[in-house]
Amino acid sequence: MRLHKVYHRFSLLSSLPSSALSLHHSLSAYKKHISLPIRSLSFHHSHNNSLKPITDTHFLGKPTKKMSTQSDFCALAAENVGPNGSATSPPTQAYEDDDALEGGYRLPPQEIRDIVDAPPLPALSFSPKRDKILFLKRRSLPPLSDLARPEEKLAGVRIDAKCNSRSRMSFYTGIGIHDLLADDTLGPEKEIHGFPDGSKINFVTWSPDARYLSFCIRTGEDDDVGSKLRVWFADVETGKARPLFQSPDICLNAVFDNFVWVDDSTLLVCTIPLSRGNPPKKPLVPFGPKIQANEQRSVVQVRTYQDLLKDEYDEDLFDYYATSQLVLASLDGAVKEVGSPALYTSLDPSPDRKYILISSFHRPYSYIVPCGRFPKKVDLWTADGKFVREICDLPLAEDIPITTSSVRKGMRSLNWRADKPSTLYWVETQDGGDAKVEVSPRDIIYSEPAEPLQGEKPSIMHKLDLRYGGISWCDDSLALVYESWYKTRQIRTWVLSPGNDDTSPRILFDRSSEDVYSDPGSPMFRRTRVGTYVIAKLKKEGDDGTYVLLNGNGATPEGNIPFLDLFNINTGSKQRIWESTKEKYYETVVALMSDQDEGDINLNKLKILTSKESKTENTQYYLQRWPEKKPIQITNFPHPYPQLASLQKEMIRYQRKDGVQLTATLYLPPGYDPARDGPLPCLVWSYPGEFKSKEAASQVRGSPNEFSGIGSTSALLWLARGFAILSGPTIPIIGEGKEEANDKYVEQLVASAEAAVEEVIRRGVAHPNKIAVGGHSYGAFMTANLLAHAPHLFCCGIARSGAYNRTLTPFGFQNEDRTLWEATSVYVEMSPFMSANKIKKPILLIHGEEDNNSGTLTMQSDRFFTALKGHGALCRLVILPFESHGYAARESIMHVLWESDRWLQKYCVLNTSDANVDSDLSKDAGKESTDSENKAVAAGGGVQELELLEFDTFQLIRRSSL
């Protein structure tokens, strides 16, 4: 009855003049829009049940029409309020068919815009001495003009040619410094000043002695001068900033590394070579054909990487932008070039600041893998710029197997020991990098001094049977080594005494990485005087035991309860010295603050930084000292969206039909009462995950008391529109023993969704005919599969930036490491593209036109939409210009929200597709032959069909290239 009333009022409102339903924007507001087309394709059932394709291309020079605001419906809302003022039906915006025909960027309802446009909170950075805090100020969403800047797509990297940096870099707008006073409160803010107004700030770092800050700025992006990045530094006490280089011609090259402090007053900077001329020009006539060959019959399998090099011109262009000249620059103005120009990728000073590890790429390059696999050379230099020796020169690595846990051959994870002045360590694989090879040991950890004696060989620190996962250093008596194996989810922690060969390594923890209940926590680190971080040792009065602090999430069946344990590394005994409150708040340990002195920390002088939040109170930071442990609040950030401060949040548990326990977070609008207000339209938003056991999949992750952060494209935005939101319902895809999880992907996906839908209906919060499903990336893949295989559960779906045809990712996807030819039926059955004929519920596809994520080519949505349209599905495709896998520009995000809200209002709240869909489903009931043919292909018998599909894919690529 209520739905009929709302629909009737929509009809009345739609009869009003368009001016009465338009946004109250001035003409000047429209001039701020960027005149760029947004491609939007729709395919609808018309009222006479005939099929009508619609293609929209529109420019934003023309104001959009029929943009209703919440105020237009205040009369409607006033008639539908509960006793406490809550709306008994969700606020709605009139969306007519004409809205879908209008091009240009659109704006969602005001209640959504208000949340998205809320000013962002600053990022925090503590000084090395823990006596000051930086507040790094940020802007809200960038304009589309930022994304529209030209960029070069080379070797898996996107480069802003004018800035000579990675494209689309976010930035800070200002830097504020607060002293941390003796009573643990913050002093007044002091602004870093001296640089031009409107500067865009990046790469803020402290000097080792905490007296200075280094950063880079760019002042404009319309000219070559202002767009270049220039290095500045600021005196922390005065706040005065000035350029590092006196010459305006010395600019930063930030394509890879940027700059690093060599000592308290000197930086090593990657600069654009002064001798560099203009970029190479693409030849009008190519030198010859593009040729790739495999006449040696090498087995090379790679994922679907994007933005790769294509020809010699691309190679030259990559060299041009990525080549740097290293420069040593002192704060007093002295400048010294170091070495020759090269493609430097990382600069890593030794703890004693005597040496620098310098990594670089070199030719030959590859056209099938990104630059991370290019030949890589690591050299050792002195801090004053003298070459010492070559550490390694790794060849091109095109042949790393796609199997999870496979790695590159040769030296890897080359680093300095954090507890030694200048000692190197690294790992070398013993299985050729191939995880399918059975060998013991699988990895060996080596170590050697920076300048070994003549004839001195590297020492073996430890041998591992699983894959190396890192080292936490403390001193010669203690280091923790981690190893893991993805196939079994096994993870082990070893205790080593690096300086004592007589002490054998021993296993400290051996567990499943999926078993979050058994997670003992991770060691906390303290900062040394030389700026490295080592495991913090603690001592207790009258106790000579070796203690460390383990900081853990504290996963329990009731949710996470973070903790801090005092752990005896020798006996394994532990004492819980801090734990988050359980009833209302969620607290975490952020950092150790009592690490100024060398040596063990006295427990009674312990000082930590903690965070505290609740369902409705945003995160604030506190300092706590032992033994009092009285929290002192140091921040007071305002609530980012007070209109939802009283939202309702509950972590719910329910069971899948195979006995697996599932978890989800249920959000309800402020003031909503299911008994009084009845069921709501519901949006289910999720992302599947793979597990090796039902027990691990059943465990609870997260906390019911965490603050509900709402991102710019979050499903929680629809709380402001009166929806119930089921966020992150667990969709475990389980493969126990030798079974692969994806062998039963569809079956487990549908079972998980059925359990979630049944639970929200049982609770009376969701209307059974008004439950929508959505997801991003692999969540979009999930959404399309659910509409294909579980149409009885959902009224419509929203799929963003997904991959729908797994034959286009033939060498693995997500955590699937079998190839298309090894698991043909799995690839076919999992692909919603192959089931496009089964999708009858409305589906909205959204994709960035410049998606560079592996596997999720924009073509995936294009082809899926074509398949859906070819079977008469109710569908809509929105391609966002300049956007990548995630969406960044305000215009894009607002339009995505408008599209999503329109879709939800029309096909969930009003559910206008019900009649047509029911008719289509009944007509489809007898199509046994089509289903049989699909099953034959899925079973691997459809070789001819797969060949045709592959041919069609190549035809598409060829056409798009033309």
Secondary structure, 3 states (H helix, E strand, C coil): CHHHHHHHHHHHHHCCCHHHHCCCCCHHHHHCCCCCCCEEEEEEECCCCCEEEEEECCCCCCCCCCCCCHHHHHHHHHCCECCCCCECCCCCCCCCHHHHHCCCCCCCCHHHHHHHCCCCCCEEEECCCCCEEEEEEECCCCCHHHHCCCEEEECCEEEECCCCEECCCCCEEEEEEEEECCCCCECCCEECECCCCCCEEEEEEECCCCCEEEEEEECCCCCHHHHCCEEEEEECCCCEEEECCCCCCCCECECCCCEEEEECCEEEEEECCCCCCCCCCCCCCCCCCCCCCCCCCCCCCCCCCCCCCCCHHHHHHHHHHHCEEEEEEECCCCEEEEEEEEEEEEEEECCCCCEEEEEEECCCCCCCCCHHHCCEEEEEEECCCCEEEEEEEECCCCCCCCCCCCCCCCEEEEEECCCCCCEEEEEEECCCCCCCCCCCCCEEEEEEECCCCCCCCCEEEEEECCEEEEEEEEECCEEEEEEEECCCCEEEEEEECCCCCCCCCEEEEEEECCCHHHCCCEECEEECCCCCEEECEEEECCEEEEEEEEEECCCCCCCCCCEEEEEECCCCCEEEEEECCCCCEEEEEEEECCCCCCCCEEHHHCEEEEEEEECCCCCEEEEEECCCCCCEECCCCCCCCHHHCCCEEEEEEEECCCCCEEEEEEEECCCCCHHHHCCEEEEEECCCEEECCHHHHCCCCCCCCCCCCCCCCCHHHHHCCCCEEEECCCCEEECCCCCCHHHHHHHHHHHHHHHHHHHHHHCCCEEEEEEEEEEECHHHHHHHHHHHHCCCCCCEEEEECCCCCHHHCCCCECCECCCCCCCHHHHHHHCHHHHHHHCCCCEEEEEECCCCCCCCCHHHHHHHHHHHHHCCCCEEEEEECCCCCCCCCHHHHHHHHHHHHHHHHHHHHCCCCHHHHHHHHHHHCCCHHHHHHHHHHHCCCCHHHHHHHHHHHHHHHHHHHC
